Amino acid sequence: MKRCSVGPRPSWRARIEDQGLVFHTTADTGVYWGEGTYYEFAAAEIDRIEAATAELHELCLEAVDHVIEKARYAELGIPAFAVPLIERSWREEPPSLYGRMDLAFGPDGVPKLLEYNADTPTSLLEAGVIQWTWLDDCFPGLDQFNSVHEQLIETWRELRPFVASTVHFAFVEDVEDEMTVGYLRDTAEQAGLRTIAIAMEDLGLEKGGGLVDLERRPIASLFKLYPWEGLLVDELAGELPRLRVQWLEPAWKMVLSNKAILPVLAELFPEHPNILPASRAPLAGPWVKKPLLGREGSNVTIAAPGVEVATGGPYTDTGFVYQAYADLGEHDGMRPVIGSWVIGGEPAGIGIRETAGFVTSNTARFVPHVLR
């Protein structure tokens, strides 16, 4: 794996805006889309990432099953009223669409799981469309580890017998979230489904226990780019056990997206090369302290030789987990994290976020890749 440079494409900003990526540059953080930079992988490296992703996904499902079987919900801070939702969704096996593992791929060449956003991952359009057209423009003879777009459409096709013919897509009013939902709606429509977008705040509740949209149309299947932990504390929380709606992602995903699953994985698979030691208490060696429900690098502390970092943020009261420090590797002064996509339960490709610091935050750049 190495970081390389290439000349920027003419009018690249307009090109990716036409494809839906509207925040490629911002006034406060600079460049988000890494035009002119890319990472190059050997086939054997991609094989290791793909194999690790597939195996880690299966191990994560085993860990969820363990949490449910042993009723370890208190360790994850999951309230009692949410337990029936989780257990019913796990038992009934409702549809599930996608998730993104964040992996360290450091100097030893062994992918290591940093966390698994299995509920509301973004940077999907960048991975599935923007970097693929960049490859076609810049290196038409090369390849990527990237079947994100095709697998999304195929997974929606496979889900058609199990979801309503019209799927509602709920989001908060945020540029990135609206862009992600727009892309997911497009892939669902290409698979033959009808879609309707709705802001989370516009969801309505019928007296009989159903959700409706602004036109008072019943919502039977709802994809929500909104975390389960948010649903558990908002106005709908008390109604969740009674709502007649099919959730995408299903309720059991709140177990997998909670970083308290990391010590469970380390406990169940202590010698696994792709799983880092983790605990609810400080570790003996170098460690990273993360909030259980944190996002975008907020409230992260690193204690490692030559590295002392503490970021701010709002996640101060959700509990913390300690994970062994993993070297991300340094390439031209930048440290990349591999976002490995799981779509329909299968590895689907990668996207890369890089930063000069030690914590990957919402200002980290998305950089495309090639496979030689």
SVG drawing of the C-alpha trace seen along z (x, -y; Angstrom):
<svg xmlns="http://www.w3.org/2000/svg" viewBox="-56 -30 63 48">
<polyline fill="none" stroke="black" stroke-width="0.4" points="0.0,0.0 1.4,-3.4 0.2,-6.9 0.6,-8.4 -0.1,-11.6 -1.8,-12.2 -2.9,-15.4 -6.3,-16.7 -9.0,-16.2 -10.2,-19.3 -13.4,-20.7 -13.4,-17.9 -15.5,-20.0 -18.3,-20.3 -18.0,-16.6 -18.5,-15.3 -21.1,-17.9 -23.1,-16.4 -22.8,-13.0 -24.2,-14.3 -21.1,-15.1 -21.8,-18.7 -19.4,-19.2 -16.1,-18.4 -14.6,-21.6 -15.6,-23.6 -14.6,-27.1 -13.7,-25.8 -12.0,-22.5 -10.6,-22.8 -10.6,-19.9 -12.8,-16.8 -12.5,-14.9 -8.9,-14.0 -8.5,-14.8 -4.9,-14.4 -4.1,-11.8 -4.8,-8.1 -3.7,-4.9 -2.3,-2.0 -2.8,1.6 -1.3,4.9 -3.8,7.7 -2.6,9.7 -3.4,6.7 -6.9,6.4 -7.4,10.1 -6.4,9.8 -8.8,6.9 -11.7,8.7 -11.1,11.9 -10.8,10.1 -14.0,8.1 -16.0,11.3 -14.7,13.1 -15.1,10.1 -18.7,9.7 -19.4,13.3 -17.7,13.0 -19.6,9.8 -22.9,11.6 -21.7,14.3 -21.0,11.6 -24.5,10.1 -26.0,13.6 -23.9,13.9 -25.1,10.6 -28.7,11.5 -28.4,15.1 -26.6,13.9 -28.7,10.7 -25.6,8.5 -27.6,5.3 -26.6,3.4 -23.0,3.5 -24.0,1.6 -26.2,-0.8 -29.3,0.4 -32.5,-0.4 -34.9,2.4 -37.7,1.3 -35.5,1.7 -34.7,5.3 -37.9,6.8 -37.2,4.8 -33.8,6.2 -34.7,9.8 -37.7,9.8 -35.7,8.4 -32.9,10.9 -35.4,13.8 -37.4,12.7 -34.4,11.9 -35.8,8.8 -34.1,7.2 -30.7,5.6 -28.9,3.5 -25.4,2.4 -22.6,1.4 -19.0,0.1 -16.1,1.5 -13.3,-0.9 -10.0,1.0 -6.4,0.1 -4.1,1.4 -0.7,0.6 2.9,1.6 2.3,5.2 -0.2,5.6 -2.8,7.2 -6.3,5.5 -7.5,4.7 -11.1,3.8 -11.3,0.3 -15.1,0.3 -18.2,1.3 -20.8,-1.3 -23.5,1.2 -26.4,-1.2 -25.9,-4.6 -22.6,-4.8 -22.0,-7.6 -19.3,-8.2 -21.2,-5.7 -21.6,-7.8 -17.9,-8.7 -17.0,-5.0 -19.6,-3.6 -19.7,-6.3 -17.3,-9.2 -14.1,-7.1 -15.2,-4.7 -15.7,-7.4 -12.4,-8.9 -10.7,-5.6 -12.4,-5.4 -11.2,-8.9 -7.7,-8.6 -6.7,-4.9 -9.2,-3.2 -6.9,-0.1 -6.8,0.5 -9.3,1.8 -10.6,1.0 -11.9,3.2 -15.4,1.7 -18.7,3.3 -20.6,1.0 -23.0,-0.3 -23.9,3.0 -24.2,4.8 -26.6,2.1 -28.9,2.5 -28.7,6.3 -29.4,6.3 -32.4,4.1 -33.6,6.6 -33.2,9.4 -35.1,7.4 -38.1,6.7 -40.1,9.7 -39.5,8.7 -40.2,4.9 -43.1,2.8 -43.3,1.8 -42.8,-1.8 -39.9,-2.4 -39.7,-5.7 -36.2,-7.1 -35.9,-9.3 -33.0,-11.7 -32.0,-14.7 -31.5,-17.9 -27.8,-17.7 -26.0,-18.0 -24.1,-14.7 -27.1,-12.8 -29.4,-14.1 -26.8,-13.2 -26.4,-9.6 -30.2,-9.1 -30.5,-10.5 -28.0,-7.9 -29.6,-5.0 -33.0,-6.0 -31.5,-5.9 -30.2,-2.4 -33.5,-1.2 -35.4,-2.7 -33.0,-1.0 -34.0,2.2 -37.7,1.6 -38.9,0.1 -40.7,-3.2 -39.2,-5.6 -40.3,-8.6 -38.0,-10.9 -39.0,-12.4 -37.3,-14.4 -37.2,-12.6 -39.1,-15.5 -41.9,-15.1 -42.7,-11.5 -46.3,-11.3 -47.8,-8.9 -51.3,-7.5 -53.5,-6.6 -53.4,-2.9 -49.7,-2.7 -48.6,-3.3 -46.2,-5.9 -47.4,-8.2 -45.7,-10.8 -46.8,-14.4 -49.5,-13.2 -50.8,-10.8 -49.6,-7.8 -48.9,-4.8 -45.1,-4.0 -44.7,-0.2 -40.9,-0.1 -38.6,-2.8 -35.0,-3.3 -33.7,-5.7 -30.3,-7.4 -30.7,-8.1 -29.1,-6.2 -31.0,-3.8 -29.6,-5.4 -31.3,-8.6 -34.6,-6.9 -34.4,-5.5 -34.4,-9.0 -36.6,-11.0 -40.3,-11.6 -41.1,-8.2 -39.2,-6.2 -42.2,-5.2 -44.0,-4.1 -41.2,-2.0 -42.4,1.4 -45.8,0.9 -45.0,-0.7 -46.0,1.4 -43.1,0.6 -40.3,2.5 -37.0,0.7 -34.0,0.6 -31.6,1.1 -33.2,3.5 -33.1,3.0 -30.4,5.6 -28.0,3.3 -27.9,1.1 -25.9,3.9 -23.3,4.0 -22.9,0.2 -22.3,-0.2 -18.5,-0.2 -19.1,1.9 -19.3,4.8 -15.5,4.4 -14.6,5.9 -17.2,8.7 -15.4,9.5 -12.0,9.5 -13.4,11.8 -14.9,14.3 -12.0,14.3 -8.9,13.3 -6.3,14.6 -7.9,13.4 -5.4,11.4 -8.0,9.0 -9.5,8.2 -7.7,5.8 -7.7,6.3 -10.4,4.2 -11.9,3.6 -14.2,1.3 -11.1,0.6 -7.7,-0.9 -5.4,1.6 -1.8,2.3 -0.3,1.2 -0.9,-1.7 -4.7,-2.3 -7.4,-4.4 -10.4,-5.5 -13.6,-5.8 -17.2,-6.7 -19.6,-3.9 -21.9,-5.9 -19.4,-8.4 -19.1,-9.6 -16.6,-11.3 -13.6,-11.1 -15.3,-13.1 -14.2,-12.5 -11.3,-10.2 -8.2,-9.9 -5.0,-8.2 -2.2,-7.1 0.7,-5.6 4.4,-6.2 4.9,-9.5 1.1,-10.0 -1.0,-11.9 -4.3,-13.1 -7.6,-14.1 -10.5,-15.4 -13.5,-17.3 -17.1,-16.6 -20.6,-15.9 -20.2,-12.2 -19.2,-12.6 -21.9,-10.6 -22.4,-7.5 -19.7,-5.4 -16.3,-4.5 -14.4,-1.5 -10.6,-1.1 -9.1,0.5 -5.4,1.4 -3.7,-1.3 -3.3,-0.3 -0.7,-1.9 -2.5,-3.3 0.7,-3.7 2.0,-7.0 2.1,-7.9 3.5,-11.3 2.5,-12.5 -1.0,-11.2 -2.7,-8.3 -5.4,-6.4 -8.3,-4.4 -9.9,-1.8 -13.7,-1.9 -14.6,1.6 -18.2,2.0 -20.5,4.9 -23.6,4.9 -26.1,7.7 -23.8,9.5 -20.9,9.6 -17.7,7.5 -18.4,4.9 -15.3,2.6 -13.4,0.0 -13.2,-3.8 -10.2,-5.5 -10.3,-8.5 -6.9,-10.1 -5.7,-12.8 -2.5,-14.2 -3.5,-13.6 -4.1,-10.4 -7.9,-10.6 -10.1,-10.3 -12.7,-13.0 -15.3,-14.5 -12.7,-16.7 -10.6,-13.7 -10.3,-13.6 -11.8,-10.9 -9.1,-9.5 -9.7,-7.0 -7.7,-3.9 -6.4,-1.7 -5.5,2.0 -2.5,3.1"/>
</svg>
